Amino acid sequence: MARVIDAQRQEQRFSAYALQEVLDKPIEGETPQSRLKQVGMMTVLFMMHRSGEKLTLANIKETTGMTRNTVKESIDPLVARGILTETIVKNSAGRGTAWLYEFTPETANRLGVGANR
């Protein structure tokens, strides 16, 4: 029962945080459509994080069905807001590079999701 309550609290914190950080704090020149897209992307990333998936550009692309460029365009504002960090790492094959996204420690703490995986 405690796990269910913890999950519900985590989801409530996420909703409040996403709305506060994105909808209540627009970036100059940003459209309402862009802010709504950011909240949607945050939801996808939050669920992926909770299930233990790495937040790589390829994984996000596979999960959402979006193109690589569209995923990147949706995530860039979240990086600019300080919600996510982006790092270039070796890809899963070890031969090339991949974009890895993680919630900043401050964001992870506010969402109650703990350390990045």
Buried (B, 14 or more C-beta within 10 A) or exposed (E): EEEEEEEEEBBEBBBEBBEEBBEEEEEEEBEEEBBEBBBBBBBBBBEBBBEEBBBBBBBBBEBBEBEEEBBBBBBEBBBEBEBBBBEEEEBEEEEEEBBBBBBBEEBBEBBBBEEBE
